[in-house]
Amino acid sequence: MSRFIEGEDRSQSVLFPESLDEWITEDNPVRVVDAFVEELDLAKLGFQRAEPAETGRPAYHPATLLKIYVYGYLNRIQSSRRLEREAQRNVELIWLTGRLMPDFKTIADFRKDNGTAIRRVCAQFVVLCRRMNLFTEAMVAVDGSKFKAVNHRDRNFTKHKIKVRKEHLEEAVQEYLNELDRADRQPASALASRVENLKERMATVRAHIRQLGKIGRQVEQAPDGQVSLTDPDARSMNSAGKGTGIVGYNVQTAVDTKSHMIVAHEVTNVGHDHAALTKMAQLASQAMSQPHLTVLADRGYFRSEEIRRCEQAGFTPMVPKPLTSNAKFDGRFDKRDFVYDARRDEYRCPAGERAIWRMTTIEDGLRLHSYWPSACPQCPIKTQCTPSAYRRIKRWEHEEVLETMQQRVDRLPQASIWRRRTVEHPFATIKAWMGATHFLTKTLPRVRTEMSLHVLAYNMKRAMTLLGAQRLMQAIRA
């Protein structure tokens, strides 16, 4: 073993520091956790047992259990069983709890019973960051991402999935029946064990078919036509990035473009972002104390009435319009090639003809005006415009709201780059911390609590990166 670094003899006596505090450096993140929790008014935030009962066995103080969870999520330890083990061997956690070692059931019940209060703690840290002037720019980026729930895809059912599975099982039953018929016709070539196995498998498949029938009746009664057996609130959602779907939740976040901290978040089981723009802008506005925000979002948030509602609330949305028309892809003129004259309430087509108002219709709850020129049949460039007899242009009654927003987007083409750099990084970071399984809890209220702990851990790490542990602790105690 010469020329190698040698370790200590295990039987050698060592002299430990005189106090546990000497093991923890002054800028250790665990001190930030301790300072932050100690400054919270836990009773006001709604934590149970913040005031001890006069009778009965003494309980752990909520501050102790909250410190354990904040430390755990800061260090990618979300499981209550793993937190129990860490409290028994981890020097930092031993220092943080004062050598208290609660069991995993106590730790898990604390998160289950104090969900609302834990979400308020996450909001309190955002308030702290606002007091430290970390949100000086009135601009946020909004986005949503799908997170896996504790529910396998095989335990999620829709009408289509039940129909396909029933057809597959019925085909399997028919195959078993055919094999049994062959065994009856040729008894000498069929083993008794094989016949018995076929009967058992056929009985199992028929039991599955009956179970699917019961689940099918539940699906018909479900408001959204879905049933999840493990986590009843989880829903099947499309995942555009992978080209596949997952059973999980849709997490919405609003991230400050300067500090890159999550100022507001929301967990839903709705698989799209169409109706989330205004709500996320309002949550961000309240958290940052900024009544007028510029809100950056991707095309998934483009919904005409939602954008108008967002502007009416005093915000400035910047959402690029998705290209849903096939005209441009087919080499024809699209709606952007037609110029609207607001004074005359008409369009000027690429051939210079007037497309005047013809009729008004209601589609999907929107009041739409239709315009088309009379000269379409004789137009020399008609093949470049439309294969129909006339080229019809539809205009929403509040189309000027969308046109004004599109002008803002065109004047600031780098906004999409800012959005991606701001809001997508926190999602990737948090998913990496979560691991392959993402959420560990079930039902929407508990998943929201778990997400709040992840957001609190992310924001706390981000604040320590921006300010340093010492300065952050000074601001907490101020």
JOTA-V859590 format. One record per residue. N is the residue number from 1. RES is the residue in three letters. PSI is psi as a letter, one per 20 degrees, with the letter a starting at -180 (NA if undefined). Layout:
BEGIN
n=(N/N)
res=(RES/RES)
psi=(PSI/PSI)
END
This chain:
BEGIN
n=(1/2/3/4/5/6/7/8/9/10/11/12/13/14/15/16/17/18/19/20/21/22/23/24/25/26/27/28/29/30/31/32/33/34/35/36/37/38/39/40/41/42/43/44/45/46/47/48/49/50/51/52/53/54/55/56/57/58/59/60/61/62/63/64/65/66/67/68/69/70/71/72/73/74/75/76/77/78/79/80/81/82/83/84/85/86/87/88/89/90/91/92/93/94/95/96/97/98/99/100/101/102/103/104/105/106/107/108/109/110/111/112/113/114/115/116/117/118/119/120/121/122/123/124/125/126/127/128/129/130/131/132/133/134/135/136/137/138/139/140/141/142/143/144/145/146/147/148/149/150/151/152/153/154/155/156/157/158/159/160/161/162/163/164/165/166/167/168/169/170/171/172/173/174/175/176/177/178/179/180/181/182/183/184/185/186/187/188/189/190/191/192/193/194/195/196/197/198/199/200/201/202/203/204/205/206/207/208/209/210/211/212/213/214/215/216/217/218/219/220/221/222/223/224/225/226/227/228/229/230/231/232/233/234/235/236/237/238/239/240/241/242/243/244/245/246/247/248/249/250/251/252/253/254/255/256/257/258/259/260/261/262/263/264/265/266/267/268/269/270/271/272/273/274/275/276/277/278/279/280/281/282/283/284/285/286/287/288/289/290/291/292/293/294/295/296/297/298/299/300/301/302/303/304/305/306/307/308/309/310/311/312/313/314/315/316/317/318/319/320/321/322/323/324/325/326/327/328/329/330/331/332/333/334/335/336/337/338/339/340/341/342/343/344/345/346/347/348/349/350/351/352/353/354/355/356/357/358/359/360/361/362/363/364/365/366/367/368/369/370/371/372/373/374/375/376/377/378/379/380/381/382/383/384/385/386/387/388/389/390/391/392/393/394/395/396/397/398/399/400/401/402/403/404/405/406/407/408/409/410/411/412/413/414/415/416/417/418/419/420/421/422/423/424/425/426/427/428/429/430/431/432/433/434/435/436/437/438/439/440/441/442/443/444/445/446/447/448/449/450/451/452/453/454/455/456/457/458/459/460/461/462/463/464/465/466/467/468/469/470/471/472/473/474/475/476/477/478)
res=(MET/SER/ARG/PHE/ILE/GLU/GLY/GLU/ASP/ARG/SER/GLN/SER/VAL/LEU/PHE/PRO/GLU/SER/LEU/ASP/GLU/TRP/ILE/THR/GLU/ASP/ASN/PRO/VAL/ARG/VAL/VAL/ASP/ALA/PHE/VAL/GLU/GLU/LEU/ASP/LEU/ALA/LYS/LEU/GLY/PHE/GLN/ARG/ALA/GLU/PRO/ALA/GLU/THR/GLY/ARG/PRO/ALA/TYR/HIS/PRO/ALA/THR/LEU/LEU/LYS/ILE/TYR/VAL/TYR/GLY/TYR/LEU/ASN/ARG/ILE/GLN/SER/SER/ARG/ARG/LEU/GLU/ARG/GLU/ALA/GLN/ARG/ASN/VAL/GLU/LEU/ILE/TRP/LEU/THR/GLY/ARG/LEU/MET/PRO/ASP/PHE/LYS/THR/ILE/ALA/ASP/PHE/ARG/LYS/ASP/ASN/GLY/THR/ALA/ILE/ARG/ARG/VAL/CYS/ALA/GLN/PHE/VAL/VAL/LEU/CYS/ARG/ARG/MET/ASN/LEU/PHE/THR/GLU/ALA/MET/VAL/ALA/VAL/ASP/GLY/SER/LYS/PHE/LYS/ALA/VAL/ASN/HIS/ARG/ASP/ARG/ASN/PHE/THR/LYS/HIS/LYS/ILE/LYS/VAL/ARG/LYS/GLU/HIS/LEU/GLU/GLU/ALA/VAL/GLN/GLU/TYR/LEU/ASN/GLU/LEU/ASP/ARG/ALA/ASP/ARG/GLN/PRO/ALA/SER/ALA/LEU/ALA/SER/ARG/VAL/GLU/ASN/LEU/LYS/GLU/ARG/MET/ALA/THR/VAL/ARG/ALA/HIS/ILE/ARG/GLN/LEU/GLY/LYS/ILE/GLY/ARG/GLN/VAL/GLU/GLN/ALA/PRO/ASP/GLY/GLN/VAL/SER/LEU/THR/ASP/PRO/ASP/ALA/ARG/SER/MET/ASN/SER/ALA/GLY/LYS/GLY/THR/GLY/ILE/VAL/GLY/TYR/ASN/VAL/GLN/THR/ALA/VAL/ASP/THR/LYS/SER/HIS/MET/ILE/VAL/ALA/HIS/GLU/VAL/THR/ASN/VAL/GLY/HIS/ASP/HIS/ALA/ALA/LEU/THR/LYS/MET/ALA/GLN/LEU/ALA/SER/GLN/ALA/MET/SER/GLN/PRO/HIS/LEU/THR/VAL/LEU/ALA/ASP/ARG/GLY/TYR/PHE/ARG/SER/GLU/GLU/ILE/ARG/ARG/CYS/GLU/GLN/ALA/GLY/PHE/THR/PRO/MET/VAL/PRO/LYS/PRO/LEU/THR/SER/ASN/ALA/LYS/PHE/ASP/GLY/ARG/PHE/ASP/LYS/ARG/ASP/PHE/VAL/TYR/ASP/ALA/ARG/ARG/ASP/GLU/TYR/ARG/CYS/PRO/ALA/GLY/GLU/ARG/ALA/ILE/TRP/ARG/MET/THR/THR/ILE/GLU/ASP/GLY/LEU/ARG/LEU/HIS/SER/TYR/TRP/PRO/SER/ALA/CYS/PRO/GLN/CYS/PRO/ILE/LYS/THR/GLN/CYS/THR/PRO/SER/ALA/TYR/ARG/ARG/ILE/LYS/ARG/TRP/GLU/HIS/GLU/GLU/VAL/LEU/GLU/THR/MET/GLN/GLN/ARG/VAL/ASP/ARG/LEU/PRO/GLN/ALA/SER/ILE/TRP/ARG/ARG/ARG/THR/VAL/GLU/HIS/PRO/PHE/ALA/THR/ILE/LYS/ALA/TRP/MET/GLY/ALA/THR/HIS/PHE/LEU/THR/LYS/THR/LEU/PRO/ARG/VAL/ARG/THR/GLU/MET/SER/LEU/HIS/VAL/LEU/ALA/TYR/ASN/MET/LYS/ARG/ALA/MET/THR/LEU/LEU/GLY/ALA/GLN/ARG/LEU/MET/GLN/ALA/ILE/ARG/ALA)
psi=(j/q/j/q/p/q/r/q/p/h/i/p/q/q/o/r/q/h/q/h/h/i/i/o/r/h/k/p/h/h/h/g/g/g/g/g/h/h/i/q/n/h/g/h/i/j/p/q/k/h/p/q/q/h/r/r/p/q/r/q/p/h/h/g/h/g/g/g/g/g/g/g/h/h/k/k/n/h/p/h/h/h/h/g/g/h/i/i/i/p/g/g/h/g/g/h/i/l/j/q/m/q/r/h/g/g/g/g/h/g/h/h/i/k/g/g/h/h/h/h/g/g/h/h/h/h/g/g/h/h/h/j/k/i/m/i/p/l/p/q/p/p/r/q/q/p/q/q/r/m/o/q/h/i/j/p/p/r/g/g/g/g/g/g/h/g/g/g/h/h/h/g/g/h/g/g/h/g/h/h/g/h/h/h/h/m/h/h/i/p/q/h/h/g/g/h/h/h/g/g/h/h/h/g/g/h/h/h/g/h/g/h/g/g/h/h/h/h/h/h/i/p/h/j/k/q/p/p/h/g/o/i/i/q/q/p/q/q/n/h/h/i/j/a/r/r/o/b/q/o/p/p/q/p/p/p/i/g/i/k/q/o/h/q/q/q/p/r/k/p/j/r/j/h/j/i/g/g/g/h/g/g/g/h/g/g/h/i/l/o/h/o/q/p/o/p/r/a/h/i/j/o/p/g/h/h/g/g/h/g/h/h/i/j/r/n/q/n/o/q/p/q/n/i/q/i/g/h/h/j/j/r/q/a/h/i/i/p/p/p/o/h/g/i/l/r/q/o/r/h/i/j/q/p/o/r/p/g/r/p/r/o/p/k/j/p/o/p/p/p/q/q/q/i/j/g/h/j/p/i/k/h/h/i/g/q/i/r/h/q/o/p/p/p/p/q/h/k/h/h/g/h/g/g/h/h/h/g/g/h/i/m/h/i/h/h/g/g/g/g/h/g/h/h/g/h/g/h/g/h/h/h/h/h/a/h/i/d/q/i/r/q/q/g/g/h/h/h/g/g/h/h/h/g/g/g/g/g/h/g/h/g/h/h/g/h/h/q/g/g/h/g/h/h/h/g/i/NA)
END
